[in-house]
Amino acid sequence: MHVLTTAPSRLPHRYSQIPSYPMPQHRSTALATQARMLYIILYFAPDVLDEQSHTMREIVDRHFAGADAYWVVPYYMGFLEELPHAWEPYKAAKAALSNTTNANEIKRLYAQHTQNLSDCRKKLAHFLTEGVLTEELCLEHTNDLLHCVRMCNVTIRWLMLHRRARMRKLPVADPEQERREAEMLCPNMDLALHASAHHGALPLPAGASRGRDAAARADGHGPV
């Protein structure tokens, strides 16, 4: 259990995606693969989960906190676990996770990612409008395009993981849930088109310019 005797901040990032997600606000997403490995390994050292408050605080702060904090871990294909329920019996783990899963923080995260979803749709609608995503634009604005892809990936991943989370504990019903879930499919398709076109500045498929019209319809404008 060398990995658990090493301070989490000094663990080698063998499974991290930091080169793909270099921005600090995407740190938890960048370390998600390493986090799910830690989730499994920690069960082989229950004393860490139960008694080592400092270690658990460092693990949570590094892997499950921040702007993209999350508490639903996809530890294997199609298998999810919610940390507040999994770590309920373990004193140190439960205390370390409390800042991420209090009602105000959960409400903030849902509101933030709902807004991010709307922003992503608008950006994708712009880039996917026919004639916009040219080879010249790809070369001159590569960083903007990659930032758009990263934001879409982070937002869609978070919302898909937490869409049925039991730890919502919102003080009021979430009026955005149904609309947000209905809209989630559109950015997935647009993001695929965006990535494909950006990869080689390829001509957009027929109908790709629908992105702007779809965004207008979602906002209550334009033809249905």
C-alpha contacts under 8 A as a table, 3 or more apart, distances in Angstrom:
res1	aa1	res2	aa2	distance
1	M	4	L	5.51
1	M	5	T	6.72
1	M	45	A	7.90
2	H	5	T	5.13
2	H	6	T	6.35
3	V	6	T	5.40
3	V	11	L	7.20
4	L	7	A	7.29
4	L	8	P	7.72
4	L	42	L	7.72
4	L	45	A	7.98
6	T	10	R	6.75
6	T	11	L	6.60
7	A	10	R	5.42
7	A	11	L	6.63
7	A	55	T	7.16
7	A	58	E	8.00
8	P	11	L	5.17
8	P	55	T	7.46
8	P	58	E	6.49
8	P	59	I	5.97
8	P	62	R	7.72
9	S	58	E	7.43
9	S	62	R	7.42
13	H	16	S	5.05
13	H	31	L	7.88
13	H	34	Q	7.45
14	R	34	Q	7.58
15	Y	31	L	7.21
15	Y	33	T	5.74
15	Y	34	Q	5.17
16	S	30	A	5.61
16	S	31	L	4.77
16	S	32	A	7.18
16	S	33	T	6.38
16	S	34	Q	6.10
17	Q	20	S	5.30
17	Q	21	Y	6.14
17	Q	29	T	7.89
17	Q	30	A	4.48
17	Q	31	L	6.31
18	I	21	Y	4.82
18	I	22	P	5.14
18	I	27	R	7.28
18	I	30	A	5.02
18	I	31	L	7.15
19	P	22	P	5.51
20	S	30	A	7.35
21	Y	26	H	6.02
21	Y	27	R	7.10
21	Y	29	T	7.55
21	Y	30	A	5.55
21	Y	150	R	6.91
22	P	26	H	7.24
22	P	27	R	7.54
22	P	30	A	7.85
23	M	26	H	5.57
23	M	27	R	6.88
24	P	27	R	5.27
25	Q	28	S	7.86
25	Q	66	G	6.63
25	Q	67	A	5.16
25	Q	68	D	6.37
26	H	29	T	5.39
26	H	30	A	6.21
26	H	67	A	7.10
26	H	68	D	6.00
26	H	154	V	7.31
27	R	30	A	5.00
27	R	31	L	6.24
27	R	62	R	7.90
27	R	63	H	7.45
27	R	66	G	7.68
27	R	68	D	7.42
28	S	31	L	5.19
28	S	32	A	5.90
28	S	62	R	7.06
28	S	63	H	4.93
28	S	64	F	5.80
28	S	65	A	6.71
28	S	66	G	7.21
28	S	68	D	6.06
28	S	69	A	6.31
28	S	70	Y	7.81
29	T	32	A	4.99
29	T	68	D	6.92
29	T	154	V	6.77
30	A	33	T	7.71
31	L	34	Q	5.35
31	L	35	A	6.04
31	L	63	H	6.21
32	A	35	A	4.87
32	A	36	R	6.31
32	A	63	H	6.96
33	T	36	R	5.42
33	T	37	M	6.51
34	Q	37	M	5.12
34	Q	38	L	6.28
35	A	38	L	5.02
35	A	39	Y	6.15
35	A	63	H	5.94
36	R	39	Y	4.87
36	R	40	I	6.52
36	R	73	V	6.37
36	R	74	P	6.93
36	R	75	Y	5.19
37	M	40	I	5.42
37	M	41	I	6.24
37	M	75	Y	7.42
38	L	41	I	4.95
38	L	42	L	5.89
39	Y	42	L	5.52
39	Y	43	Y	7.28
39	Y	75	Y	7.65
40	I	43	Y	5.84
40	I	44	F	7.72
40	I	75	Y	7.61
41	I	44	F	5.55
41	I	45	A	7.28
42	L	45	A	5.18
42	L	46	P	6.43
42	L	48	V	7.14
42	L	49	L	6.82
43	Y	46	P	5.43
43	Y	49	L	7.80
45	A	48	V	5.71
45	A	49	L	7.15
46	P	49	L	5.04
46	P	50	D	6.10
46	P	90	Y	7.96
47	D	50	D	5.03
47	D	51	E	5.42
47	D	52	Q	6.88
48	V	51	E	5.51
48	V	52	Q	4.78
48	V	53	S	7.67
48	V	55	T	7.17
48	V	56	M	7.08
48	V	92	A	7.62
49	L	52	Q	6.51
49	L	53	S	7.83
49	L	56	M	6.67
49	L	87	W	7.74
49	L	90	Y	5.57
49	L	91	K	7.10
49	L	92	A	5.64
49	L	93	A	5.07
50	D	53	S	7.69
50	D	89	P	7.90
50	D	90	Y	4.40
50	D	91	K	4.85
50	D	92	A	4.83
50	D	93	A	6.38
51	E	90	Y	7.93
51	E	91	K	6.78
51	E	92	A	5.45
52	Q	55	T	5.52
52	Q	56	M	6.30
52	Q	92	A	6.07
53	S	56	M	5.19
53	S	57	R	5.97
53	S	92	A	4.63
53	S	93	A	7.10
53	S	95	A	7.79
53	S	96	A	7.04
54	H	57	R	5.12
54	H	58	E	6.25
55	T	58	E	5.17
55	T	59	I	6.21
56	M	59	I	4.98
56	M	60	V	6.09
56	M	92	A	6.37
56	M	93	A	5.67
56	M	96	A	6.00
57	R	60	V	5.25
57	R	61	D	5.96
57	R	92	A	7.95
57	R	93	A	7.58
57	R	96	A	4.77
57	R	97	L	7.66
58	E	61	D	5.16
58	E	62	R	5.99
59	I	62	R	5.30
59	I	63	H	5.98
59	I	64	F	7.67
60	V	63	H	5.31
60	V	64	F	4.92
60	V	65	A	6.28
60	V	96	A	6.37
60	V	97	L	6.39
61	D	64	F	5.94
61	D	65	A	5.03
61	D	66	G	7.49
62	R	65	A	6.46
63	H	69	A	7.85
64	F	68	D	7.91
64	F	69	A	4.92
64	F	70	Y	5.48
64	F	71	W	6.62
64	F	100	T	7.53
65	A	68	D	6.80
65	A	69	A	4.11
65	A	70	Y	6.85
65	A	100	T	6.27
66	G	69	A	5.01
67	A	109	L	7.79
68	D	109	L	7.72
68	D	154	V	7.67
68	D	158	W	7.68
69	A	100	T	6.88
69	A	109	L	7.73
70	Y	73	V	7.86
70	Y	100	T	7.54
70	Y	158	W	7.20
71	W	82	E	5.74
71	W	83	L	5.46
71	W	84	P	7.25
71	W	100	T	7.69
71	W	101	T	7.55
72	V	80	L	6.45
72	V	81	E	5.58
72	V	82	E	4.44
72	V	83	L	6.30
72	V	161	L	6.18
72	V	162	H	6.54
72	V	165	A	7.38
73	V	80	L	5.50
73	V	81	E	5.25
73	V	82	E	6.29
73	V	83	L	7.19
73	V	161	L	7.90
74	P	77	M	7.06
74	P	78	G	7.15
74	P	79	F	5.77
74	P	80	L	4.44
74	P	81	E	6.58
74	P	161	L	7.87
75	Y	79	F	6.17
75	Y	80	L	6.12
75	Y	81	E	7.28
76	Y	79	F	5.18
76	Y	80	L	7.29
81	E	85	H	7.98
81	E	86	A	6.93
82	E	85	H	5.72
82	E	86	A	6.21
82	E	165	A	7.39
82	E	166	R	7.98
82	E	167	M	7.93
83	L	86	A	4.87
83	L	87	W	5.59
83	L	88	E	7.95
84	P	87	W	5.45
84	P	88	E	5.79
84	P	94	K	6.76
84	P	97	L	7.24
84	P	101	T	7.51
84	P	167	M	7.44
85	H	88	E	5.18
86	A	89	P	7.61
87	W	90	Y	5.36
87	W	93	A	5.96
87	W	94	K	5.67
88	E	91	K	7.41
88	E	93	A	7.82
88	E	94	K	5.72
89	P	94	K	7.62
90	Y	93	A	5.53
90	Y	94	K	5.94
91	K	94	K	5.29
91	K	95	A	6.20
92	A	95	A	5.28
92	A	96	A	6.14
93	A	96	A	5.14
93	A	97	L	6.25
94	K	97	L	5.32
94	K	98	S	6.30
95	A	98	S	5.26
96	A	99	N	7.09
97	L	100	T	5.55
97	L	101	T	6.46
98	S	101	T	5.27
98	S	102	N	5.98
99	N	102	N	5.79
99	N	105	E	7.39
100	T	105	E	6.17
100	T	106	I	7.23
101	T	105	E	6.35
101	T	106	I	5.93
101	T	167	M	7.38
102	N	105	E	5.50
102	N	106	I	6.23
103	A	106	I	5.19
103	A	107	K	6.15
103	A	168	R	7.34
103	A	169	K	5.66
103	A	170	L	5.87
103	A	171	P	7.14
104	N	107	K	5.16
104	N	108	R	6.16
104	N	170	L	7.76
105	E	108	R	4.99
105	E	109	L	6.15
106	I	109	L	5.17
106	I	110	Y	6.26
106	I	168	R	6.36
106	I	169	K	7.56
106	I	170	L	7.17
107	K	110	Y	5.31
107	K	111	A	6.18
107	K	168	R	7.69
107	K	170	L	5.99
108	R	111	A	5.16
108	R	112	Q	5.95
109	L	112	Q	5.04
109	L	113	H	6.13
110	Y	113	H	5.36
110	Y	114	T	6.04
111	A	114	T	5.11
111	A	115	Q	6.25
112	Q	115	Q	5.24
112	Q	116	N	6.16
113	H	116	N	4.73
113	H	117	L	6.01
113	H	155	T	5.87
113	H	158	W	7.61
113	H	159	L	7.11
114	T	117	L	5.13
114	T	118	S	6.59
114	T	176	E	7.66
114	T	180	R	6.71
115	Q	118	S	5.18
115	Q	119	D	6.32
116	N	119	D	4.98
116	N	120	C	6.02
116	N	151	M	7.72
116	N	155	T	6.50
117	L	120	C	5.09
117	L	121	R	6.28
117	L	152	C	7.35
117	L	155	T	6.35
117	L	156	I	7.43
117	L	180	R	7.90
117	L	184	M	7.75
117	L	187	P	7.99
118	S	121	R	5.23
118	S	122	K	6.47
119	D	122	K	5.23
119	D	123	K	6.30
120	C	123	K	5.17
120	C	124	L	6.04
120	C	148	C	7.03
120	C	151	M	7.11
120	C	152	C	5.84
120	C	187	P	7.25
121	R	124	L	5.18
121	R	125	A	5.96
121	R	186	C	7.89
121	R	187	P	5.92
121	R	211	G	7.86
121	R	215	A	6.48
122	K	125	A	5.07
122	K	126	H	6.31
122	K	212	R	7.27
122	K	215	A	6.46
123	K	126	H	5.16
123	K	127	F	6.31
123	K	148	C	7.14
124	L	127	F	5.15
124	L	128	L	5.85
124	L	148	C	7.75
124	L	187	P	7.44
124	L	190	D	6.43
124	L	191	L	6.97
124	L	194	H	7.17
124	L	211	G	6.85
125	A	128	L	5.27
125	A	129	T	6.17
125	A	190	D	7.79
125	A	209	S	7.45
125	A	210	R	7.59
125	A	211	G	4.11
125	A	212	R	4.40
125	A	213	D	7.91
125	A	214	A	7.88
125	A	215	A	6.82
126	H	129	T	5.48
126	H	132	V	7.49
126	H	211	G	7.36
126	H	212	R	6.44
127	F	132	V	5.86
127	F	133	L	5.69
127	F	194	H	7.29
128	L	132	V	6.83
128	L	133	L	6.60
128	L	190	D	7.51
128	L	193	L	7.64
128	L	194	H	6.52
128	L	204	L	7.63
128	L	208	A	6.07
128	L	209	S	5.59
128	L	210	R	7.94
128	L	211	G	6.19
128	L	212	R	7.88
129	T	132	V	5.78
129	T	133	L	7.57
129	T	208	A	6.78
129	T	209	S	4.17
129	T	210	R	7.21
129	T	211	G	6.61
129	T	212	R	6.73
130	E	133	L	7.30
130	E	204	L	6.91
130	E	208	A	6.89
130	E	209	S	5.08
131	G	134	T	6.52
132	V	137	L	7.62
133	L	137	L	6.17
133	L	138	C	6.72
133	L	197	A	7.37
133	L	198	H	7.33
133	L	201	A	6.94
134	T	137	L	5.24
134	T	138	C	6.27
134	T	201	A	5.93
134	T	202	L	7.97
135	E	138	C	5.10
135	E	139	L	6.31
135	E	200	G	7.74
135	E	201	A	4.87
135	E	202	L	7.95
136	E	139	L	5.24
136	E	140	E	6.20
137	L	140	E	5.12
137	L	141	H	5.67
137	L	142	T	7.71
138	C	141	H	5.41
138	C	142	T	5.28
138	C	145	L	7.38
138	C	198	H	6.46
138	C	201	A	6.76
139	L	142	T	5.64
141	H	144	D	5.34
141	H	145	L	6.33
142	T	145	L	5.15
142	T	146	L	6.11
143	N	146	L	5.15
143	N	147	H	6.01
144	D	147	H	5.08
144	D	148	C	6.23
145	L	148	C	5.11
145	L	149	V	6.39
145	L	198	H	7.91
146	L	149	V	5.03
146	L	150	R	6.13
147	H	150	R	5.06
147	H	151	M	6.09
148	C	151	M	5.21
148	C	152	C	6.17
149	V	152	C	5.16
149	V	153	N	6.12
149	V	191	L	6.97
149	V	195	A	7.40
150	R	153	N	5.11
150	R	154	V	6.11
151	M	154	V	5.23
151	M	155	T	6.01
152	C	155	T	5.21
152	C	156	I	5.96
152	C	187	P	7.48
152	C	191	L	7.28
153	N	156	I	5.42
153	N	157	R	5.92
154	V	157	R	5.25
154	V	158	W	6.16
155	T	158	W	5.27
155	T	159	L	6.22
156	I	159	L	5.23
156	I	160	M	6.00
156	I	184	M	7.07
156	I	188	N	7.66
157	R	160	M	5.31
157	R	161	L	6.16
158	W	161	L	5.26
158	W	162	H	6.19
159	L	162	H	5.24
159	L	163	R	5.58
160	M	163	R	5.38
161	L	164	R	7.58
161	L	165	A	7.60
162	H	165	A	4.83
163	R	181	E	7.75
165	A	168	R	6.29
166	R	169	K	7.90
170	L	173	A	6.61
170	L	174	D	7.30
174	D	177	Q	5.81
175	P	178	E	7.26
176	E	179	R	5.47
176	E	180	R	5.79
177	Q	180	R	5.15
177	Q	181	E	6.13
178	E	181	E	5.28
178	E	182	A	6.17
179	R	182	A	5.12
179	R	183	E	6.18
180	R	183	E	5.18
180	R	184	M	6.18
181	E	184	M	5.20
181	E	185	L	7.72
182	A	185	L	6.79
183	E	186	C	5.73
183	E	187	P	7.35
183	E	218	A	7.97
184	M	187	P	5.91
184	M	188	N	6.72
185	L	188	N	5.18
185	L	189	M	6.52
186	C	189	M	5.36
186	C	190	D	6.14
187	P	190	D	4.89
187	P	191	L	5.64
188	N	191	L	5.19
188	N	192	A	6.39
189	M	192	A	5.23
189	M	193	L	6.47
190	D	193	L	5.08
190	D	194	H	6.04
190	D	208	A	7.96
190	D	211	G	7.10
191	L	194	H	4.90
191	L	195	A	6.05
192	A	195	A	5.26
192	A	196	S	6.12
193	L	196	S	5.14
193	L	197	A	6.04
193	L	204	L	7.51
193	L	208	A	7.57
194	H	197	A	5.25
194	H	198	H	5.97
195	A	198	H	5.14
195	A	199	H	5.96
196	S	199	H	5.28
196	S	200	G	7.22
196	S	201	A	7.97
196	S	202	L	7.24
197	A	200	G	6.02
197	A	201	A	4.96
197	A	202	L	4.64
197	A	203	P	6.61
197	A	204	L	6.28
198	H	201	A	4.79
198	H	202	L	6.93
199	H	202	L	7.41
204	L	208	A	6.13
205	P	208	A	5.69
206	A	209	S	7.73
207	G	210	R	5.68
208	A	211	G	6.46
209	S	212	R	6.63
209	S	213	D	7.76
210	R	213	D	5.15
210	R	214	A	6.01
211	G	214	A	5.16
211	G	215	A	6.29
212	R	215	A	5.16
212	R	216	A	6.21
213	D	216	A	5.02
213	D	217	R	6.18
213	D	222	G	6.79
213	D	223	P	7.92
214	A	217	R	5.14
214	A	218	A	6.26
215	A	218	A	5.12
215	A	219	D	6.40
216	A	219	D	5.17
216	A	220	G	6.38
216	A	221	H	4.95
216	A	222	G	5.60
217	R	220	G	5.04
217	R	221	H	5.05
217	R	222	G	5.39
217	R	223	P	6.59
217	R	224	V	6.17
218	A	221	H	7.29
